[in-house]
Amino acid sequence: MKKAWWQSRTLRFNAALAVLAALEASSGALQALLPVDFWHALSVLLAVGNALLRVITKQPIGKRCE
């Protein structure tokens, strides 16, 4: 059975990181508060997080067939 897009941990994870990146790009406010290597660590976290979530994913995303 397929799940709705908002039930996807992978999409929520990516959305949270996209919001963080957009906030920083638009305001520049986070850069002063975060360590120098934060964005490098974030890119590694994104890659590892997506890989782990892909491994544990069991259901596809799409229209529900009920």
WOUR-V621869 format. One record per pair of residues at least 12 apart in sequence whose C-alpha atoms are under 10 Angstrom apart, sorted by sequence separation. I is the first residue (numbers start at 1). GAP is how many residues later the second one is. D is the distance in Angstrom with one decimal. If there is no record, write none. Layout:
{{I | GAP | D} {I | GAP | D}}
This chain:
{{21 | 18 | 9.1} {21 | 21 | 9.7} {17 | 25 | 8.3} {17 | 26 | 9.5} {17 | 28 | 9.7} {17 | 29 | 7.8} {14 | 32 | 7.6} {13 | 33 | 8.4} {14 | 35 | 9.0} {13 | 36 | 7.9} {14 | 36 | 8.0} {13 | 37 | 8.1} {10 | 39 | 8.2} {11 | 39 | 9.2} {10 | 40 | 6.4} {13 | 40 | 9.0} {9 | 41 | 9.5} {10 | 41 | 9.3} {10 | 42 | 9.2} {11 | 42 | 9.6} {10 | 43 | 5.8} {9 | 44 | 7.2} {10 | 44 | 7.3} {8 | 45 | 9.4} {9 | 45 | 9.4} {10 | 46 | 9.9} {9 | 47 | 9.9} {10 | 47 | 8.4} {9 | 48 | 8.5} {8 | 49 | 8.6} {8 | 51 | 8.9} {8 | 52 | 8.9} {8 | 53 | 7.4} {7 | 54 | 8.5} {4 | 55 | 9.9} {5 | 55 | 9.1} {6 | 55 | 9.1} {2 | 56 | 9.6} {3 | 56 | 6.6} {4 | 56 | 8.8} {5 | 56 | 5.7} {1 | 57 | 9.8} {2 | 57 | 5.8} {3 | 57 | 6.4} {4 | 57 | 5.8} {5 | 57 | 6.8} {1 | 58 | 6.8} {2 | 58 | 5.2} {3 | 58 | 5.0} {4 | 58 | 5.9} {5 | 58 | 8.8} {1 | 59 | 7.7} {2 | 59 | 5.4} {3 | 59 | 6.1} {4 | 59 | 6.6} {1 | 60 | 9.0} {2 | 60 | 5.6} {3 | 60 | 7.2} {4 | 60 | 6.9} {1 | 61 | 9.2} {2 | 61 | 6.6} {3 | 61 | 6.3} {1 | 62 | 9.3} {2 | 62 | 5.4} {3 | 62 | 9.3} {1 | 63 | 6.9} {2 | 63 | 7.2} {1 | 64 | 7.0} {2 | 64 | 9.6} {1 | 65 | 8.5}}
